[in-house]
Amino acid sequence: MDSMYDVLLQLPIFQGVSRNKISELIEKMKFHFLKYPDGEKIVTSGEECNHLKFLISGEIRSELITQNEKMRITELIQAPNVIAPDHLFGRDTYFPANLYAVGTVGIMQIEKSSVIQMLQEEPIFLINLLNILSRRSQKLSLIHISEPTRQEAIS
């Protein structure tokens, strides 16, 4: 089994962070580890995003239903991944989709206040989070530019 350090290093926000810094974080911050069985709902659309959630094992199905309920967009998200980081801050801090476990799923979550503390204490976290958000934004822009009439599931 992987050590806590190895699990965290698989996640994009922790890449480039030293073992000492990660050990320090583990000692002073609360990391919540959750397991979900196959088919269980992990997040409900509209639920407030007050934790940064990481998919550390397994796969989840994201299901976005449009406001008029005429279209359903589904996406499979595999570990390791961060879940809806673009909804932790800003104007819209609610999960946009329902998330369901596909098989057994492991989630690690960190409270928003701890995320802010991490970003203030270690610049690499801030750079990594900005890169994650930028990639998602650019991916969205490319889909709109290249395929303006086709609905796509965005990760």
C-alpha positions as a Markdown table, in Angstrom:
| # | Residue | x | y | z |
|---|---|---|---|---|
| 1 | Met | 0.0 | 0.0 | 0.0 |
| 2 | Asp | 1.2 | 3.5 | -0.8 |
| 3 | Ser | 2.3 | 5.8 | 2.0 |
| 4 | Met | 0.3 | 8.9 | 2.7 |
| 5 | Tyr | 3.2 | 10.9 | 1.1 |
| 6 | Asp | 2.9 | 8.8 | -2.1 |
| 7 | Val | -0.9 | 9.2 | -2.3 |
| 8 | Leu | -0.6 | 13.0 | -1.9 |
| 9 | Leu | 2.1 | 13.3 | -4.5 |
| 10 | Gln | -0.2 | 11.7 | -7.1 |
| 11 | Leu | -2.5 | 14.7 | -6.7 |
| 12 | Pro | -1.7 | 17.7 | -8.9 |
| 13 | Ile | -1.9 | 20.3 | -6.0 |
| 14 | Phe | 0.9 | 18.4 | -4.1 |
| 15 | Gln | 3.3 | 17.9 | -7.0 |
| 16 | Gly | 6.7 | 19.5 | -6.4 |
| 17 | Val | 6.2 | 19.7 | -2.6 |
| 18 | Ser | 8.9 | 18.3 | -0.4 |
| 19 | Arg | 8.3 | 15.3 | 1.9 |
| 20 | Asn | 9.1 | 17.5 | 4.9 |
| 21 | Lys | 6.4 | 20.0 | 3.9 |
| 22 | Ile | 3.8 | 17.3 | 3.3 |
| 23 | Ser | 4.7 | 15.7 | 6.7 |
| 24 | Glu | 4.3 | 19.1 | 8.4 |
| 25 | Leu | 0.9 | 19.5 | 6.7 |
| 26 | Ile | -0.3 | 16.0 | 7.8 |
| 27 | Glu | 0.6 | 16.8 | 11.4 |
| 28 | Lys | -1.2 | 20.2 | 11.6 |
| 29 | Met | -4.1 | 20.0 | 9.2 |
| 30 | Lys | -7.2 | 17.8 | 9.0 |
| 31 | Phe | -7.3 | 15.6 | 6.0 |
| 32 | His | -10.6 | 13.6 | 5.9 |
| 33 | Phe | -10.5 | 10.3 | 4.1 |
| 34 | Leu | -13.9 | 8.9 | 2.9 |
| 35 | Lys | -14.8 | 5.6 | 1.2 |
| 36 | Tyr | -17.9 | 5.2 | -1.0 |
| 37 | Pro | -19.4 | 1.9 | -2.3 |
| 38 | Asp | -20.4 | 1.4 | -5.9 |
| 39 | Gly | -23.4 | 3.6 | -6.9 |
| 40 | Glu | -23.4 | 5.8 | -3.8 |
| 41 | Lys | -23.9 | 9.5 | -4.3 |
| 42 | Ile | -20.8 | 11.5 | -3.3 |
| 43 | Val | -22.1 | 15.0 | -4.0 |
| 44 | Thr | -25.5 | 16.4 | -4.8 |
| 45 | Ser | -25.8 | 19.1 | -7.5 |
| 46 | Gly | -26.3 | 22.5 | -5.7 |
| 47 | Glu | -24.5 | 21.3 | -2.6 |
| 48 | Glu | -22.1 | 24.0 | -1.2 |
| 49 | Cys | -18.5 | 23.4 | -2.1 |
| 50 | Asn | -16.7 | 24.1 | 1.3 |
| 51 | His | -14.0 | 21.4 | 0.9 |
| 52 | Leu | -11.4 | 20.8 | -1.7 |
| 53 | Lys | -12.1 | 17.2 | -2.7 |
| 54 | Phe | -9.6 | 14.8 | -4.3 |
| 55 | Leu | -10.4 | 11.5 | -5.9 |
| 56 | Ile | -7.6 | 9.3 | -4.7 |
| 57 | Ser | -8.8 | 5.9 | -5.8 |
| 58 | Gly | -11.4 | 4.6 | -8.1 |
| 59 | Glu | -13.7 | 6.4 | -10.5 |
| 60 | Ile | -16.7 | 8.7 | -10.2 |
| 61 | Arg | -19.5 | 9.5 | -12.6 |
| 62 | Ser | -20.4 | 13.1 | -12.9 |
| 63 | Glu | -24.0 | 13.8 | -14.0 |
| 64 | Leu | -24.9 | 17.4 | -15.0 |
| 65 | Ile | -28.6 | 18.1 | -15.7 |
| 66 | Thr | -29.4 | 21.3 | -17.5 |
| 67 | Gln | -31.8 | 23.8 | -15.8 |
| 68 | Asn | -34.6 | 22.9 | -18.2 |
| 69 | Glu | -33.9 | 19.2 | -17.5 |
| 70 | Lys | -33.8 | 18.4 | -21.2 |
| 71 | Met | -30.2 | 17.4 | -21.3 |
| 72 | Arg | -28.0 | 15.2 | -19.2 |
| 73 | Ile | -24.2 | 15.3 | -19.5 |
| 74 | Thr | -22.2 | 12.5 | -17.9 |
| 75 | Glu | -18.5 | 12.1 | -17.5 |
| 76 | Leu | -16.3 | 9.5 | -15.9 |
| 77 | Ile | -13.5 | 10.9 | -13.8 |
| 78 | Gln | -10.6 | 8.7 | -12.8 |
| 79 | Ala | -8.2 | 8.9 | -9.9 |
| 80 | Pro | -6.0 | 10.8 | -9.1 |
| 81 | Asn | -8.0 | 14.0 | -9.7 |
| 82 | Val | -9.3 | 17.1 | -8.0 |
| 83 | Ile | -13.1 | 17.5 | -8.0 |
| 84 | Ala | -14.6 | 20.9 | -8.9 |
| 85 | Pro | -11.7 | 23.1 | -7.7 |
| 86 | Asp | -13.2 | 26.0 | -9.7 |
| 87 | His | -16.2 | 26.0 | -7.3 |
| 88 | Leu | -14.3 | 26.4 | -4.0 |
| 89 | Phe | -13.9 | 30.1 | -4.5 |
| 90 | Gly | -15.7 | 32.8 | -6.4 |
| 91 | Arg | -19.3 | 33.8 | -7.1 |
| 92 | Asp | -20.7 | 30.3 | -7.6 |
| 93 | Thr | -19.5 | 28.0 | -4.7 |
| 94 | Tyr | -21.9 | 25.1 | -5.4 |
| 95 | Phe | -21.2 | 21.8 | -7.0 |
| 96 | Pro | -22.6 | 21.9 | -10.6 |
| 97 | Ala | -23.3 | 18.1 | -10.9 |
| 98 | Asn | -24.2 | 15.0 | -9.0 |
| 99 | Leu | -21.3 | 12.7 | -8.4 |
| 100 | Tyr | -21.6 | 8.9 | -8.0 |
| 101 | Ala | -19.1 | 6.2 | -7.1 |
| 102 | Val | -18.3 | 3.7 | -9.8 |
| 103 | Gly | -16.9 | 0.8 | -7.9 |
| 104 | Thr | -15.3 | 1.5 | -4.5 |
| 105 | Val | -14.1 | 5.1 | -4.4 |
| 106 | Gly | -11.7 | 6.9 | -2.1 |
| 107 | Ile | -12.0 | 10.6 | -1.5 |
| 108 | Met | -9.7 | 12.9 | 0.5 |
| 109 | Gln | -11.0 | 16.3 | 1.4 |
| 110 | Ile | -9.6 | 19.4 | 3.0 |
| 111 | Glu | -11.6 | 22.2 | 4.5 |
| 112 | Lys | -11.6 | 25.5 | 2.7 |
| 113 | Ser | -9.9 | 27.3 | 5.6 |
| 114 | Ser | -7.1 | 24.8 | 5.5 |
| 115 | Val | -6.7 | 25.2 | 1.8 |
| 116 | Ile | -6.4 | 29.0 | 2.3 |
| 117 | Gln | -3.8 | 28.4 | 4.9 |
| 118 | Met | -1.8 | 26.0 | 2.6 |
| 119 | Leu | -1.9 | 28.6 | -0.2 |
| 120 | Gln | -0.6 | 31.3 | 2.1 |
| 121 | Glu | 2.2 | 29.2 | 3.6 |
| 122 | Glu | 3.6 | 27.5 | 0.5 |
| 123 | Pro | 3.8 | 29.2 | -2.9 |
| 124 | Ile | 3.9 | 25.9 | -4.8 |
| 125 | Phe | 0.4 | 25.1 | -3.7 |
| 126 | Leu | -0.8 | 28.4 | -5.1 |
| 127 | Ile | 1.1 | 27.8 | -8.4 |
| 128 | Asn | -0.4 | 24.3 | -8.6 |
| 129 | Leu | -3.9 | 25.4 | -8.0 |
| 130 | Leu | -3.6 | 28.2 | -10.5 |
| 131 | Asn | -2.3 | 25.7 | -13.1 |
| 132 | Ile | -5.3 | 23.4 | -12.4 |
| 133 | Leu | -7.8 | 26.2 | -12.8 |
| 134 | Ser | -6.1 | 27.5 | -15.9 |
| 135 | Arg | -6.0 | 24.1 | -17.6 |
| 136 | Arg | -9.8 | 23.7 | -16.9 |
| 137 | Ser | -10.5 | 27.2 | -18.2 |
| 138 | Gln | -8.4 | 26.7 | -21.3 |
| 139 | Lys | -10.0 | 23.3 | -22.0 |
| 140 | Leu | -13.4 | 24.9 | -21.8 |
| 141 | Ser | -12.3 | 27.7 | -24.2 |
| 142 | Leu | -10.9 | 25.2 | -26.7 |
| 143 | Ile | -14.1 | 23.2 | -26.8 |
| 144 | His | -16.2 | 26.4 | -27.4 |
| 145 | Ile | -13.8 | 27.6 | -30.1 |
| 146 | Ser | -13.4 | 24.3 | -31.9 |
| 147 | Glu | -17.0 | 22.9 | -31.5 |
| 148 | Pro | -19.5 | 25.7 | -30.9 |
| 149 | Thr | -22.6 | 23.6 | -31.6 |
| 150 | Arg | -21.8 | 20.4 | -29.8 |
| 151 | Gln | -22.3 | 19.8 | -26.1 |
| 152 | Glu | -19.3 | 18.4 | -24.3 |
| 153 | Ala | -18.7 | 17.0 | -20.9 |
| 154 | Ile | -15.9 | 19.1 | -19.3 |
| 155 | Ser | -13.6 | 17.6 | -16.7 |
